[in-house]
Amino acid sequence: MSEASTITEAEILADAIVPDRADMPVEAARAVLDWKFSEAAARHMRTLLDRNNKGVLTPAQELELDRYRRVGMLLDLVQVKARVSLHRARSAS
């Protein structure tokens, strides 16, 4: 039986997105920087985080919080790439 992989989803995403490579078109980069969670989602995440800190999350809530973390991580990586791309575009002008 083979050993389980230790690579994380963040590492896989970073490998695919390459956030420090400035190759996102300017218009796409600007659009990506507008992506964010809705106020309702942000409130819900704060509730889940509060329950997590108190140690009272249900298994379903743990799964939901993990899903929000994963999507947040993806947004972070794509937005880093957008910022790097915009910085490069400004420097080239």
Backbone as a printed PyTorch tensor [residue, N CA C, xyz], in Angstrom:
tensor([[[  0.8360,  -1.1730,   0.0000],
         [  0.0000,   0.0000,   0.0000],
         [  0.8870,   1.2450,   0.0000]],

        [[  0.5490,   2.2280,  -0.8220],
         [  1.3830,   3.4180,  -0.9130],
         [  1.0290,   4.4200,   0.1770]],

        [[  2.0210,   5.2350,   0.5060],
         [  1.8490,   6.2630,   1.5190],
         [  0.9530,   7.3800,   0.9850]],

        [[  0.1270,   7.9530,   1.8520],
         [ -0.7460,   9.0540,   1.4450],
         [  0.1030,  10.2730,   1.0970]],

        [[ -0.3320,  11.0130,   0.0980],
         [  0.3700,  12.2140,  -0.3250],
         [  0.2710,  13.2950,   0.7460]],

        [[  1.3300,  14.0660,   0.8820],
         [  1.3230,  15.1540,   1.8570],
         [  1.1120,  16.5090,   1.1850]],

        [[  0.8650,  16.5200,  -0.1090],
         [  0.6450,  17.7860,  -0.8010],
         [ -0.7120,  18.3410,  -0.3870]],

        [[ -0.7480,  19.6350,  -0.1640],
         [ -1.9950,  20.2780,   0.2480],
         [ -2.7260,  20.8360,  -0.9670]],

        [[ -4.0100,  21.1210,  -0.7720],
         [ -4.7780,  21.7340,  -1.8470],
         [ -4.2170,  23.1010,  -2.2010]],

        [[ -3.7230,  23.8240,  -1.2040],
         [ -3.1200,  25.1340,  -1.4640],
         [ -1.9150,  24.9950,  -2.3890]],

        [[ -1.0980,  23.9900,  -2.1670],
         [  0.0740,  23.7760,  -3.0190],
         [ -0.3400,  23.3970,  -4.4360]],

        [[ -1.3670,  22.5910,  -4.5550],
         [ -1.8640,  22.2030,  -5.8770],
         [ -2.3960,  23.4250,  -6.6170]],

        [[ -3.1820,  24.2420,  -5.9210],
         [ -3.7200,  25.4550,  -6.5390],
         [ -2.6060,  26.4230,  -6.9320]],

        [[ -1.6530,  26.6150,  -6.0510],
         [ -0.5380,  27.5250,  -6.3560],
         [  0.2390,  27.0380,  -7.5640]],

        [[  0.3880,  25.7280,  -7.6960],
         [  1.0870,  25.1730,  -8.8530],
         [  0.3070,  25.4480, -10.1360]],

        [[ -1.0090,  25.3810, -10.0600],
         [ -1.8350,  25.5950, -11.2490],
         [ -1.9770,  27.0800, -11.5870]],

        [[ -2.1340,  27.9130, -10.5670],
         [ -2.3890,  29.3390, -10.7800],
         [ -1.1060,  30.1430, -10.9560]],

        [[ -0.0330,  29.7220, -10.3030],
         [  1.2510,  30.4260, -10.2840],
         [  1.0050,  31.9100,  -9.9880]],

        [[  0.6370,  32.2080,  -8.7320],
         [  0.2390,  33.5750,  -8.4020],
         [  1.3060,  34.6370,  -8.6180]],

        [[  2.5790,  34.2660,  -8.6000],
         [  3.6240,  35.2820,  -8.7860],
         [  4.0040,  35.4840, -10.2500]],

        [[  3.3380,  34.7830, -11.1600],
         [  3.5800,  34.9820, -12.6010],
         [  2.5870,  36.0250, -13.1070]],

        [[  3.0840,  37.1160, -13.6070],
         [  2.2640,  38.2680, -13.9950],
         [  1.7570,  38.1320, -15.4220]],

        [[  0.8540,  37.1870, -15.6470],
         [  0.3860,  36.9690, -17.0130],
         [ -1.1310,  37.0720, -17.1670]],

        [[ -1.7890,  37.7030, -16.1990],
         [ -3.2390,  37.8690, -16.2910],
         [ -3.5290,  39.1660, -17.0560]],

        [[ -4.4130,  39.1270, -18.0340],
         [ -4.7680,  40.3530, -18.7490],
         [ -5.3200,  41.4110, -17.7830]],

        [[ -5.0280,  42.6710, -18.0740],
         [ -5.3780,  43.7760, -17.1780],
         [ -6.8710,  43.7960, -16.8510]],

        [[ -7.7250,  43.6730, -17.8360],
         [ -9.1720,  43.7240, -17.5770],
         [ -9.6170,  42.5620, -16.6940]],

        [[ -9.0610,  41.3950, -16.9280],
         [ -9.3940,  40.2410, -16.0840],
         [ -8.9100,  40.4700, -14.6610]],

        [[ -7.7110,  41.0160, -14.5300],
         [ -7.1570,  41.2860, -13.2010],
         [ -8.0320,  42.2690, -12.4360]],

        [[ -8.4760,  43.3090, -13.1060],
         [ -9.3590,  44.2790, -12.4420],
         [-10.6660,  43.6270, -11.9990]],

        [[-11.2050,  42.7860, -12.8500],
         [-12.4620,  42.1070, -12.5100],
         [-12.2740,  41.1670, -11.3180]],

        [[-11.1820,  40.4270, -11.3110],
         [-10.9090,  39.4750, -10.2280],
         [-10.7820,  40.1920,  -8.8870]],

        [[-10.2060,  41.3780,  -8.8960],
         [-10.0340,  42.1170,  -7.6460],
         [-11.3730,  42.5760,  -7.0600]],

        [[-12.4280,  42.5360,  -7.8470],
         [-13.7640,  42.8640,  -7.3450],
         [-14.4740,  41.6550,  -6.7350]],

        [[-13.9250,  40.4710,  -6.9120],
         [-14.5600,  39.2720,  -6.3660],
         [-14.4570,  39.2760,  -4.8510]],

        [[-15.5560,  39.0190,  -4.1810],
         [-15.5400,  38.9210,  -2.7240],
         [-16.7930,  38.1840,  -2.2670]],

        [[-16.7550,  37.7370,  -1.0250],
         [-17.9210,  37.1000,  -0.4410],
         [-18.9920,  38.1590,  -0.1780]],

        [[-20.2360,  37.7650,  -0.2890],
         [-21.3350,  38.6780,   0.0410],
         [-21.3190,  38.9670,   1.5420]],

        [[-22.0120,  40.0240,   1.9440],
         [-22.1090,  40.3450,   3.3690],
         [-22.7600,  39.1980,   4.1360]],

        [[-23.7830,  38.5850,   3.5430],
         [-24.4550,  37.4660,   4.2110],
         [-23.4910,  36.3020,   4.4100]],

        [[-22.6910,  36.0070,   3.4040],
         [-21.7170,  34.9140,   3.5270],
         [-20.6590,  35.2540,   4.5650]],

        [[-20.1990,  36.5140,   4.5800],
         [-19.1920,  36.9360,   5.5580],
         [-19.7380,  36.8170,   6.9820]],

        [[-21.0010,  37.2160,   7.1840],
         [-21.6210,  37.0730,   8.5140],
         [-21.7080,  35.6030,   8.9110]],

        [[-22.0930,  34.7710,   7.9590],
         [-22.2140,  33.3410,   8.2370],
         [-20.8560,  32.7380,   8.5920]],

        [[-19.8120,  33.1450,   7.8710],
         [-18.4700,  32.6500,   8.1750],
         [-18.0420,  33.0840,   9.5700]],

        [[-18.3470,  34.3310,   9.9400],
         [-18.0010,  34.7920,  11.2880],
         [-18.7240,  33.9640,  12.3490]],

        [[-19.9800,  33.6190,  12.0900],
         [-20.7310,  32.7720,  13.0210],
         [-20.0710,  31.4040,  13.1390]],

        [[-19.7120,  30.8290,  12.0110],
         [-19.0450,  29.5170,  12.0250],
         [-17.7090,  29.5990,  12.7550]],

        [[-16.9470,  30.6550,  12.5090],
         [-15.6550,  30.8100,  13.1820],
         [-15.8280,  30.9730,  14.6870]],

        [[-16.8390,  31.7180,  15.0840],
         [-17.1170,  31.8950,  16.5090],
         [-17.4700,  30.5540,  17.1470]],

        [[-18.3200,  29.7930,  16.4870],
         [-18.6980,  28.4690,  17.0070],
         [-17.4820,  27.5420,  17.0360]],

        [[-16.6180,  27.6630,  16.0340],
         [-15.4010,  26.8540,  16.0010],
         [-14.5020,  27.2010,  17.1900]],

        [[-14.3300,  28.5060,  17.4440],
         [-13.4910,  28.9480,  18.5650],
         [-14.0390,  28.4620,  19.9080]],

        [[-15.3530,  28.3130,  19.9830],
         [-15.9840,  27.8270,  21.2120],
         [-16.0090,  26.2980,  21.2820]],

        [[-15.6170,  25.6560,  20.1710],
         [-15.5930,  24.1990,  20.1410],
         [-16.9690,  23.5590,  20.0350]],

        [[-17.9210,  24.2650,  19.4130],
         [-19.2860,  23.7420,  19.3420],
         [-19.7980,  23.5590,  17.9100]],

        [[-18.8970,  23.4610,  16.9390],
         [-19.3220,  23.2070,  15.5590],
         [-19.8320,  21.7820,  15.4160]],

        [[-20.8980,  21.6290,  14.6570],
         [-21.3550,  20.2870,  14.3030],
         [-20.4670,  19.7750,  13.1670]],

        [[-20.4750,  18.4790,  12.8990],
         [-19.6940,  17.9720,  11.7640],
         [-20.0780,  18.6430,  10.4420]],

        [[-21.3550,  18.9080,  10.2350],
         [-21.7860,  19.5730,   8.9970],
         [-21.2410,  21.0000,   8.9360]],

        [[-21.2150,  21.6870,  10.0690],
         [-20.6780,  23.0460,  10.1010],
         [-19.1750,  23.0470,   9.8910]],

        [[-18.4750,  22.0400,  10.4040],
         [-17.0350,  21.9220,  10.1660],
         [-16.7580,  21.7870,   8.6780]],

        [[-17.5440,  20.9620,   8.0080],
         [-17.3940,  20.7710,   6.5680],
         [-17.6780,  22.0770,   5.8240]],

        [[-18.7270,  22.7810,   6.2360],
         [-19.0760,  24.0480,   5.5990],
         [-17.9670,  25.0820,   5.7920]],

        [[-17.4360,  25.1840,   7.0040],
         [-16.3440,  26.1270,   7.2720],
         [-15.1210,  25.7710,   6.4310]],

        [[-14.8280,  24.4940,   6.3000],
         [-13.7020,  24.0620,   5.4780],
         [-13.9110,  24.4590,   4.0200]],

        [[-15.1390,  24.3570,   3.5470],
         [-15.4320,  24.7570,   2.1650],
         [-15.2060,  26.2490,   1.9760]],

        [[-15.6530,  27.0610,   2.9410],
         [-15.4050,  28.5030,   2.8560],
         [-13.9060,  28.7940,   2.8610]],

        [[-13.1580,  28.0840,   3.6870],
         [-11.6960,  28.2870,   3.7280],
         [-11.0660,  27.9800,   2.3800]],

        [[-11.4870,  26.8910,   1.7650],
         [-10.9180,  26.4950,   0.4770],
         [-11.2260,  27.5110,  -0.6110]],

        [[-12.4640,  27.9680,  -0.6570],
         [-12.8260,  28.9740,  -1.6590],
         [-12.0740,  30.2710,  -1.3770]],

        [[-11.9580,  30.6470,  -0.1120],
         [-11.1990,  31.8380,   0.2520],
         [ -9.7550,  31.7430,  -0.1850]],

        [[ -9.1840,  30.5690,  -0.0200],
         [ -7.7950,  30.3480,  -0.4390],
         [ -7.6640,  30.5090,  -1.9530]],

        [[ -8.6100,  29.9780,  -2.6970],
         [ -8.5830,  30.1270,  -4.1490],
         [ -8.6980,  31.6010,  -4.5310]],

        [[ -9.6360,  32.3250,  -3.8960],
         [ -9.7590,  33.7630,  -4.1670],
         [ -8.4600,  34.4900,  -3.8750]],

        [[ -7.8340,  34.1710,  -2.7480],
         [ -6.5640,  34.8110,  -2.3870],
         [ -5.5070,  34.6010,  -3.4610]],

        [[ -5.3610,  33.3650,  -3.9130],
         [ -4.3350,  33.0580,  -4.9130],
         [ -4.5930,  33.7850,  -6.2330]],

        [[ -5.8350,  33.7800,  -6.6810],
         [ -6.1590,  34.4400,  -7.9490],
         [ -5.9880,  35.9520,  -7.8160]],

        [[ -6.3530,  36.5090,  -6.6570],
         [ -6.2050,  37.9530,  -6.4780],
         [ -4.7510,  38.3740,  -6.3460]],

        [[ -3.9100,  37.5220,  -5.7800],
         [ -2.4690,  37.8170,  -5.7690],
         [ -1.9640,  37.8980,  -7.2060]],

        [[ -2.3660,  36.9390,  -8.0090],
         [ -1.9510,  36.9390,  -9.4130],
         [ -2.4410,  38.2130, -10.1070]],

        [[ -3.6550,  38.6270,  -9.8150],
         [ -4.2030,  39.8440, -10.4180],
         [ -3.3830,  41.0650, -10.0120]],

        [[ -3.0400,  41.1630,  -8.7350],
         [ -2.2480,  42.3140,  -8.2660],
         [ -0.8630,  42.3390,  -8.9120]],

        [[ -0.2290,  41.1840,  -8.9890],
         [  1.0940,  41.0890,  -9.6070],
         [  1.0080,  41.4880, -11.0880]],

        [[ -0.0280,  41.0150, -11.7490],
         [ -0.2000,  41.3290, -13.1660],
         [ -0.4450,  42.8220, -13.3810]],

        [[ -1.2690,  43.4350, -12.5230],
         [ -1.5220,  44.8720, -12.6490],
         [ -0.2650,  45.6790, -12.3530]],

        [[  0.5000,  45.2500, -11.3610],
         [  1.7600,  45.9440, -11.0500],
         [  2.7100,  45.8890, -12.2440]],

        [[  2.8000,  44.7320, -12.8660],
         [  3.6620,  44.6010, -14.0460],
         [  3.1940,  45.4890, -15.1730]],

        [[  1.8740,  45.5410, -15.3720],
         [  1.3180,  46.3520, -16.4550],
         [  1.6110,  47.8380, -16.2050]],

        [[  1.4930,  48.2800, -14.9510],
         [  1.7840,  49.6850, -14.6120],
         [  3.2570,  49.9940, -14.8040]],

        [[  4.1120,  49.0410, -14.4250],
         [  5.5640,  49.2350, -14.5480],
         [  5.9890,  49.2940, -16.0130]],

        [[  5.2740,  48.5720, -16.8700],
         [  5.6210,  48.5260, -18.2830],
         [  5.1430,  49.7800, -19.0250]],

        [[  4.2260,  50.5080, -18.4250],
         [  3.6510,  51.7020, -19.1000],
         [  4.5850,  52.8830, -19.0430]]])
